[in-house]
Amino acid sequence: MQYGEYMELLREMVATPSLSFEEEQVRDLISARLSDWGVEHRVLRNNIVALQKCFDPAKRTLALDAHIDTVPANAGYSFDPFDPGTDPGVVRGLGSNDDGGSVVSMIAAFRHFADRELPFNLMLVLSCEEERSGENGARWIYSDSRPEGVPLPDWAIVGEPTGMRAATSERGLLVIDGLAEGVSGHAGRGEGVNALYKALDDIQKLRSHEFTRISPVMGKVRMTVTGIKAGTVHNVVPDSCSFVVDIRPTDAYTNAELLEELKGLCTSTLTARNLHNRSSATRQDSPLLRTAETLGLETFSSPTTSDWMRMGFDAIKMGPGDSSRSHRKDEYILAEEVADAIGKYIRFIEEYGKTLG
């Protein structure tokens, strides 16, 4: 297989800004390239969906899923984040690792099987708005209101930078905004009720709180207070104080259960930004797990979220690159990592057919 054309596409993707909710240019770039390669596909909002030419509605479907959007560039970049460079061994820049490497590797694997009969259907989903949990990406594509003619997969491989290890679970994300309310007054006269102190009392409770249910796969729920804001001038007792709580749930709790438990702990008003970002885990009897085991792939539990949380079907998370490079300055991915991923995706799909029998 020629890998150069996929590395060239990846360079073009990096050079094309594709922030969440602003993916039109990179969507059109990828769509044009797929057309050049003879890959039939549909453009649905800022998503791209392709099905095998031999798609059979009577068969079950495996989706290859990766996202085309990026976060904003970190201010610490030592080079232009939209300059992929010319070194043939590496593509640098925003989105190269997260999630461009998975996008081009999955395109390559899909093209390899585009005209081949398999015991299952193969589906390619390149989605938008993943980094911002938007309504128009995977949440829409996999919902009951998805576009007509788009099948709901039975399984998925979620492409994210895992070093081609297979994540068989991932933590969810629950962000809570806390608001403590008091009464303003003059600090010099000792007036008022200090909302900042009320917030600090609740933050201390959160800091010492432990959720009792422990997941056998993911361990304990993780919770961190990550922001606080109060006061306007030095001599006025603040009448309000806001704070932010970042929670990484496990499969031992629903997000609603976590929120209710903390509401019973705090006097501050706690409001979840949303309750959709649940934790995920591969089914214990999953053919995805059996295939990973047959191929000797290392498995692990991922601390980060992905579009997996928006899928109501069986999945694993696996892609080229390293998660530690994501959302940081001087992002990059190696050409050898992409080549390795293409080969491993192809072998996984071939073995998956044998696993299903």
C-alpha positions in Angstrom: 0.0 0.0 0.0 1.2 3.5 -0.8 1.1 5.6 2.4 2.4 8.9 0.8 -1.1 10.0 -0.4 -2.5 9.7 3.1 0.4 11.6 4.6 -0.2 14.3 2.0 -3.9 14.5 2.9 -2.9 14.8 6.5 -0.6 17.7 5.7 -3.4 19.4 3.8 -5.8 18.9 6.8 -3.3 20.5 9.2 -3.0 23.5 6.9 -6.7 23.9 6.8 -8.2 25.4 10.1 -10.9 23.1 11.4 -12.1 24.4 14.8 -15.2 22.8 16.2 -18.3 24.3 14.5 -16.0 25.6 11.7 -15.2 22.4 9.9 -16.5 23.3 6.4 -13.2 23.8 4.8 -11.6 20.6 6.0 -14.9 18.7 5.3 -14.8 19.9 1.7 -11.1 19.0 1.4 -11.6 15.4 2.6 -14.8 15.0 0.5 -13.0 16.1 -2.6 -10.1 13.7 -2.0 -12.6 10.8 -1.4 -14.3 11.7 -4.7 -10.9 11.6 -6.4 -10.3 8.2 -5.0 -13.7 6.9 -6.1 -15.1 6.6 -2.6 -18.8 7.2 -2.6 -19.9 9.2 0.4 -22.4 11.6 1.8 -21.8 15.0 3.3 -24.2 15.5 6.2 -23.9 18.9 7.9 -20.1 18.8 8.6 -19.9 15.1 8.8 -18.8 12.6 6.1 -20.4 9.1 6.0 -19.4 6.3 3.5 -20.7 2.8 3.1 -19.2 -0.1 1.2 -20.5 -0.4 -2.4 -21.6 -4.0 -1.4 -23.4 -2.8 1.7 -26.1 -5.3 2.6 -28.9 -4.2 5.0 -29.2 -7.8 6.1 -25.7 -7.8 7.6 -24.5 -6.2 10.8 -22.3 -3.1 10.5 -18.9 -2.1 11.9 -18.1 1.6 11.9 -14.7 3.2 11.7 -15.2 6.5 13.5 -12.9 9.5 13.8 -13.4 13.3 14.1 -12.3 16.1 11.8 -12.4 19.1 14.2 -9.8 20.5 16.5 -9.4 22.6 19.6 -7.9 26.1 19.3 -4.1 26.2 19.0 -2.2 26.4 22.2 -0.5 29.8 22.6 2.9 28.1 23.3 3.5 26.8 19.8 7.1 27.2 18.7 6.0 27.2 15.0 2.9 28.1 13.0 0.3 25.5 14.1 -1.1 25.3 10.6 2.3 24.5 9.0 2.7 20.7 8.8 6.3 21.0 7.8 8.2 19.1 5.1 9.9 16.3 7.0 8.7 13.0 5.3 8.9 11.2 8.7 6.6 13.5 10.7 3.5 15.7 10.3 3.4 18.5 12.8 0.7 21.0 13.7 -2.8 21.4 15.1 -4.9 18.3 14.7 -2.1 16.1 13.3 -2.2 13.7 16.3 -5.8 14.5 17.5 -7.4 13.4 15.3 -5.9 13.6 11.8 -3.8 10.5 12.2 -6.9 8.4 12.9 -8.9 10.1 10.1 -6.4 9.2 7.3 -5.6 5.8 8.7 -9.3 4.9 8.8 -9.8 6.2 5.3 -7.0 4.0 4.1 -8.5 0.9 5.8 -11.9 1.7 4.5 -10.6 2.0 0.9 -8.8 -1.3 1.3 -12.1 -3.1 1.9 -14.4 -0.7 -0.2 -15.2 -3.3 -2.8 -14.6 -6.5 -0.8 -17.3 -8.8 0.6 -17.0 -9.2 4.4 -19.2 -11.1 6.8 -20.3 -7.6 8.0 -20.7 -4.2 6.5 -18.0 -1.6 6.9 -19.0 2.1 7.4 -16.7 5.2 7.6 -17.9 8.1 9.8 -15.8 11.3 9.9 -17.6 13.5 12.4 -17.6 17.1 13.4 -17.9 18.9 16.8 -16.3 16.2 18.8 -14.1 18.5 20.8 -17.0 20.6 21.9 -19.7 17.9 22.4 -21.8 19.5 19.7 -25.3 18.5 18.6 -24.5 18.1 14.9 -21.8 15.4 15.0 -21.8 11.9 16.3 -24.7 12.7 18.7 -26.8 13.3 15.6 -25.4 10.7 13.3 -26.0 7.9 15.8 -29.4 9.2 17.1 -32.9 8.2 16.3 -33.2 11.4 14.2 -30.2 10.5 12.1 -30.4 11.1 8.3 -32.5 8.7 6.3 -30.3 6.0 4.8 -27.6 6.2 7.5 -27.6 2.8 9.3 -27.0 2.5 13.1 -23.9 0.4 13.5 -23.7 -2.6 15.7 -20.0 -2.0 16.6 -17.5 0.8 16.2 -13.7 1.4 16.4 -13.3 4.9 17.7 -10.2 6.5 16.3 -8.3 8.5 18.9 -4.6 8.6 19.7 -4.0 5.5 21.8 -0.7 4.2 20.3 -2.9 1.5 18.7 -3.6 0.1 22.1 -7.3 -0.9 22.5 -9.1 1.1 25.1 -11.9 -1.1 26.4 -13.4 1.5 28.6 -13.2 5.3 29.1 -14.3 7.7 31.8 -17.1 10.1 31.2 -17.1 13.8 31.9 -19.4 15.7 34.2 -18.8 19.4 34.6 -20.6 21.1 37.5 -21.0 24.8 38.1 -21.3 25.7 41.8 -22.8 29.0 43.0 -22.6 30.0 46.7 -24.8 33.0 47.6 -24.4 35.4 50.6 -25.1 39.0 51.5 -22.8 41.9 50.5 -21.5 44.3 53.1 -18.6 46.5 54.1 -15.5 44.4 55.0 -14.3 47.0 57.5 -17.5 46.8 59.5 -17.8 43.0 59.4 -21.1 43.2 57.6 -22.8 40.7 55.3 -22.5 37.0 54.7 -19.4 36.0 52.8 -20.3 33.8 49.8 -16.6 33.1 49.3 -16.4 31.4 52.7 -19.5 29.4 52.0 -18.0 28.2 48.7 -14.7 27.3 50.4 -16.6 25.2 52.9 -18.3 23.3 50.1 -15.0 23.0 48.2 -13.4 21.4 51.3 -16.3 18.9 51.4 -15.8 18.1 47.8 -12.1 17.7 48.3 -12.5 15.2 51.0 -15.5 13.3 49.5 -15.1 9.8 48.1 -17.7 8.0 46.1 -18.1 4.6 47.6 -18.8 2.5 44.4 -15.6 1.4 42.7 -15.6 0.2 39.1 -13.7 -3.1 38.7 -12.5 -1.7 35.3 -11.9 2.0 35.9 -11.4 2.3 39.7 -12.7 5.3 41.6 -14.6 8.3 40.3 -12.2 11.3 40.0 -13.3 14.8 41.1 -11.3 18.1 41.0 -12.3 21.7 41.6 -10.7 23.6 38.8 -11.9 27.2 39.1 -13.3 29.8 41.5 -14.4 33.4 41.1 -15.7 35.9 43.7 -15.4 39.6 44.6 -15.1 42.9 42.8 -13.2 45.2 45.2 -11.1 44.7 48.3 -13.5 46.2 50.9 -16.8 44.6 49.8 -17.9 41.2 51.2 -18.8 39.2 48.1 -22.5 38.2 47.8 -21.8 35.4 45.3 -19.0 33.0 44.5 -18.9 30.6 41.6 -16.7 27.5 41.2 -16.3 24.7 38.7 -16.0 21.0 39.4 -14.5 18.5 36.9 -15.7 14.9 37.5 -14.5 11.9 35.5 -17.2 9.2 36.1 -16.9 5.5 35.8 -19.5 2.9 34.9 -20.3 2.5 38.6 -22.5 5.7 38.5 -24.7 7.6 36.1 -23.9 11.3 35.9 -27.3 12.1 37.4 -26.5 9.9 40.5 -23.2 11.8 41.0 -24.9 15.1 40.8 -27.6 14.2 43.3 -25.0 12.9 45.7 -23.1 16.1 45.6 -26.2 18.2 46.0 -26.8 16.5 49.2 -23.3 17.4 50.4 -23.2 21.1 49.5 -25.1 24.2 50.5 -24.1 25.9 47.2 -26.4 25.5 44.2 -24.9 22.8 41.8 -25.8 22.8 38.1 -24.5 20.3 35.6 -23.6 21.7 32.2 -25.0 18.5 30.7 -25.5 14.9 31.8 -24.8 13.3 28.4 -21.1 12.6 28.7 -21.3 9.2 30.2 -18.6 6.6 30.8 -18.3 3.7 28.3 -17.1 0.2 28.4 -16.8 -2.6 25.8 -19.2 -5.5 26.5 -17.5 -8.4 28.2 -18.7 -10.9 25.6 -17.8 -8.5 22.7 -16.3 -9.9 19.5 -14.2 -6.7 19.5 -12.5 -7.9 22.7 -12.0 -11.4 21.3 -10.4 -9.9 18.2 -8.1 -7.7 20.2 -7.1 -10.7 22.3 -6.4 -12.8 19.2 -4.2 -10.1 17.7 -2.3 -9.6 21.0 -3.3 -6.0 21.3 -2.7 -4.3 24.6 -5.9 -3.2 26.3 -6.4 -0.4 28.9 -8.9 1.9 30.4 -8.8 5.4 29.0 -8.9 8.5 31.2 -10.2 10.7 28.4 -13.5 11.0 26.6 -14.4 10.7 22.9 -17.4 10.2 20.7 -17.8 6.7 22.2 -20.0 8.3 24.9 -22.5 9.2 22.1 -22.8 5.6 20.9 -25.4 3.3 22.2 -23.6 0.2 20.8 -20.5 -1.8 21.4 -17.1 -0.2 20.7 -13.4 0.0 21.4 -11.1 3.1 21.1 -7.9 2.6 19.1 -5.8 4.9 16.9 -2.3 6.1 16.0 -0.4 8.8 18.0 -0.2 9.6 21.7 -2.9 11.2 23.8 -0.3 13.1 25.7 0.4 15.2 22.6 -3.2 16.3 22.3 -4.4 19.8 23.2 -0.8 20.9 23.7 1.8 23.0 21.9 3.8 21.5 19.0 1.5 18.6 18.3 2.8 16.0 15.9 2.4 12.5 14.6 5.0 10.2 13.0 4.6 8.7 9.5 5.5 5.3 10.9 2.7 5.6 13.4 0.2 6.2 10.6 1.6 3.3 8.5 1.4 1.0 11.5 -2.2 2.0 12.2 -3.3 1.4 8.6 -1.9 -2.1 8.8 -3.4 -2.9 12.2 -6.8 -1.6 11.2 -6.7 -3.8 8.1 -5.6 -6.9 10.1 -8.3 -6.2 12.8 -11.0 -6.0 10.2 -9.8 -9.2 8.5 -9.7 -11.0 11.9 -13.0 -9.6 12.9 -14.6 -11.5 10.1 -13.1 -14.7 11.3 -14.2 -13.9 14.9 -17.9 -13.5 13.8 -17.6 -16.8 11.9 
